[in-house]
Amino acid sequence: MSTTSYLLSGFGGQGILFAGKFLAYKGLVEDKQLSWLPSYGPEMRGGTASCSVIVGDEPVGSPIVSAPDVLVAMNLPSLDRYEAAVVPGGMIVADATLIERKVTRTDVRAFYLPATRLAGEKGLDGLANMILIGKVLKECGGFCRETAEAALHKVISARHADKLQANFEALRLGASL
């Protein structure tokens, strides 16, 4: 019986809510119990956005993630705000393209991926979020091609079906780092 709580945070427009929804659908595909709680500022793009996701074997009592096992920080304000909240022994995955400083804590595992830069270089514009999620899945032992593809099919609308392969490539790239 295990439960993992994720907190994803960044600017609006970085795909925070999409990445959280992907994690939630992946949990559904794996027949897990889960919650998905988006939060965003009133601005359409550029404001703050965060998403709490809990995935586990037991029913989720509350969707609030105040002490995440995993923090995905896509900008410096997010790392500054949530670094201290991560549980000891937890994990922080940061977009090193936009975050120049290192994690100050020594009781968590920290990974720095230049996700925004890599997304641009690899023709995966706008998919830095999925590169970071690929790394999270690898480090948490949850990267499985079949469940990732099934979750992507659920979260990507038919109107954007042409983006399915690029999203999967971004996940694979993150998992390879």
N, C-alpha and C positions, 0 to 999 in steps of 0.2 A: 504494500500500500504506500503509494507516494503521491505527493502533491507538489507541483512547482508553480510558483507565482512569478509572473513576468510584469515588468513595468517598462513600457516603451515611451520615450519622450523626445520631442524636438519641436521644430517650427511647423506650423500648418503648411501643407503642400509637400512635405517630405515623405508622405505615405505611412505615417505612424498608425493611423486607424486601419489602413489596409493590411499592414503587417500583423497587427493584433488580430484582425479578423481571420487572416490566414492561420495563425497559431490556434485560434478557436476552432476553425473548421478542421484543422489537422487533428485536434483532440476529438472532434465528433466522428471523424473517419475511423479513428482508433478506438471508438466506443468508450471514451473517457467522460467523466463529469467535468463541467467547466462553467466559467463565467467570462464574459467579455464586457468591459465597461469603458466606453470612450469618453474623453473629456477634451474640450477644445474651447479656446477663447472666442470672442465674438467676431474677430477678424476672419475673413475668408482664407487668406494666405498670409503667412508671415507671423501670425499670432502663435501662441503656445498650443501644443496638442500633446496629449498623453493618452495612453491606453493601458488599462489593467487587464491582464488575462490570468486566470487560474485554471490549471488543468490537473486532474488527479483521478484517483480510483474511487474516492468517496464523494458524496454530494458536497457542493460548495456552500458553506454557511453564509458567507458575505462576499460580495464582489469587490470589496475595497482591498487594495493592496497597499498597505502602509510600510511593510518590510519585505521588499521583493527578494526572491532568490536570484533573479536575473534582472539586471537593468540594461536596457539598450538606450544609449544616449547619442542622439544625432546632432546635438549642438552643446556649446559650453554652458549656457544657462541650465540645461537639463542635468548635466553632470554636476554642476555646482549645487543644484537644488536637491538631487536625490542620492548622491554618492553615500552620504552618511546613513541613509535608510536601508541599504542593502544588508541582508543578514550576514554575520560572520561566516566565512566559507562560501559565500555566494559568488556571483560572477557579474562583471561589468564589461560590456562590449561597447566601445566608443568609436565614432567616425573620426579618425585621425585627420581627415581632410579639413574638418571644421573645428576640431578640438585640439588645441596645441599642447595643453598641459596633460600631465599624467595623473592617474589616480593616486591620491595621497595615502590611502589605506593599504596596509600590508596583510590584512586578514581576509582579502577577497582575491579571486583570480581576475586579472584585467587583461583585456585584449584590445589592441588598437589597430583598426583596419582603415586604410584610406579609401573608404567605400565610395564617397562621392567622386573622387578622382578616378578610381577604377571603373565605375559605372560609365563615366564619360569616355575613357580610353577604350573600353570594350564594346561601345555602341549600345550600352544598356542604360541610356539616359533616364533618370527618374527612378532607378531601381537600386539605389544605395541601400534603401531599407531592406530589400530582400537579400542583398549581399550580407548585411549584418545578421539577418535571421538565419541564413545558411550557416554562418559561423556558430550562432547560438545552438542550432540543432546538432551540429557536429560535436560541440563540446558537451552538450547534455546527453549525447548518445541517441538522439532521436531523428537523425537524418536517414530517411528511408525513401527511396525513389517513388515507390508505389503510393505511399500515403501522402507524400508531398505533391505528386501529380494530381491525386484525387482531391486534395484540399484546394489546389489551384483551380481545378475545374469547378469547384463549388463557389469560390470567392470571386473569380473573374467572370463578369457577365458575358453573355453571348455577343453583345455589341463590341466587346473588347477581346474576343477570342484570339485575335491576331497577336496579342501580347502574352499569351500563355507560354510559348517557348522561351521568350526573353526572360520572363519571371523565373522559369525553371533554371535557365542558364545562370541567372544572378544567384539563385540559391546554391547551385553547384559551385560557382566561383567562391562564394563565401565559405562553403564547407571545405574547399581545397586549401584555404589559407591557414 
